Amino acid sequence: MYRGTTPTHKFCFGTVNPNNYKEILVTYVQDERIVMEKHKQDLVITSEEIPSNEETVIHYHAELQLTQEEANAFSAQPGSNVSIQLRAIDNEGNVLASNKMKVTVLDVLNDEVLE
């Protein structure tokens, strides 16, 4: 991910509909500190039908686009990756967590916010 851009992160939920979760929390951590947290209302949830031999299966995705300012909040120092993790709670109170995902942050020559 480049600083000073508007990156979109796409999270795959498979056949699980993320709309059925009461809350989803997306946490971005760099250098052992939380840089940013986003919530279910920040996500754009989409689905696609995938035909199979016997029936059509629906797969769900959640996309999250960061602003230029949000992307600039990360450091592009060598070896300083960003870890991303999703946690969700269902209507019964069960809390789930995704695997941690690592993203490399790259710098731009000028991180001025473009309007």
C-alpha positions in Angstrom: 0.0 0.0 0.0 1.3 3.4 -0.9 1.1 6.3 1.5 -0.8 9.3 0.2 -3.1 7.2 -1.9 -6.7 5.8 -1.4 -6.0 2.1 -1.1 -9.0 -0.4 -1.1 -8.6 -3.5 1.1 -10.9 -6.4 0.1 -11.7 -9.0 2.7 -13.2 -12.3 1.5 -15.9 -14.0 3.7 -16.6 -17.0 1.5 -20.2 -18.1 1.9 -20.6 -16.3 5.2 -22.7 -13.1 4.9 -21.0 -10.3 6.9 -24.4 -8.5 7.1 -25.4 -11.1 9.6 -22.7 -9.9 12.1 -23.8 -7.4 14.7 -20.4 -5.6 14.5 -17.2 -6.0 12.5 -14.0 -4.3 13.7 -11.0 -3.9 11.3 -7.8 -3.1 13.2 -4.6 -1.7 11.7 -1.4 -2.1 13.8 2.1 -0.8 13.0 5.1 -0.9 15.3 2.9 -2.6 18.1 0.4 0.3 18.3 -3.1 0.6 16.9 -3.0 3.2 14.1 -6.6 2.9 13.0 -9.8 1.0 13.6 -12.8 0.8 11.2 -16.2 -0.6 11.9 -18.9 -2.4 10.0 -20.6 0.8 8.8 -17.3 1.7 7.1 -17.3 -1.4 4.9 -19.0 -1.9 1.5 -20.3 -5.4 1.5 -20.8 -7.1 -1.9 -21.7 -10.6 -3.1 -21.1 -12.5 -6.3 -22.8 -15.7 -7.6 -20.4 -18.4 -8.5 -21.9 -21.3 -10.5 -21.0 -24.8 -9.6 -22.0 -28.2 -10.9 -25.1 -28.5 -8.8 -26.1 -25.1 -7.6 -25.0 -21.4 -7.5 -23.0 -20.4 -4.5 -22.9 -16.9 -3.2 -19.5 -15.5 -2.0 -19.3 -12.3 0.1 -16.7 -9.6 0.3 -16.2 -6.5 2.3 -14.2 -3.6 0.9 -12.7 -0.8 2.9 -11.2 2.3 1.2 -8.8 4.5 3.1 -8.5 8.2 2.5 -5.2 9.8 1.6 -4.9 11.2 5.2 -5.5 7.7 6.6 -2.9 6.1 4.3 -0.4 8.9 5.4 -0.9 7.8 9.0 1.3 4.8 8.3 5.1 4.8 8.3 7.0 3.6 5.3 10.2 2.8 7.2 12.0 -0.4 6.0 10.6 -3.5 7.7 7.7 -1.6 9.3 4.7 -3.5 7.9 1.1 -3.0 8.9 -0.9 -5.9 10.4 -4.6 -6.0 9.7 -7.1 -8.2 11.6 -10.9 -8.4 11.5 -13.0 -9.3 14.5 -16.7 -9.8 14.4 -19.5 -10.5 16.9 -22.7 -12.3 15.9 -26.2 -11.8 17.4 -25.6 -14.6 19.9 -22.5 -12.9 21.3 -19.9 -15.2 19.7 -16.7 -13.4 18.7 -14.6 -14.5 15.8 -11.2 -13.3 14.6 -9.4 -13.5 11.2 -5.8 -14.4 10.7 -3.5 -11.4 10.8 -2.7 -10.0 7.4 0.5 -8.1 6.7 0.7 -5.2 4.2 3.9 -3.5 3.1 3.8 0.3 3.2 5.6 2.2 0.5 6.4 5.8 0.4 5.6 8.4 -2.3 7.8 11.3 -3.2 5.2 13.9 -2.1 2.5 12.9 0.4 0.5 16.2 0.0 -3.2 15.5 0.0 -4.6 16.0 -3.5 -8.0 17.7 -3.9 
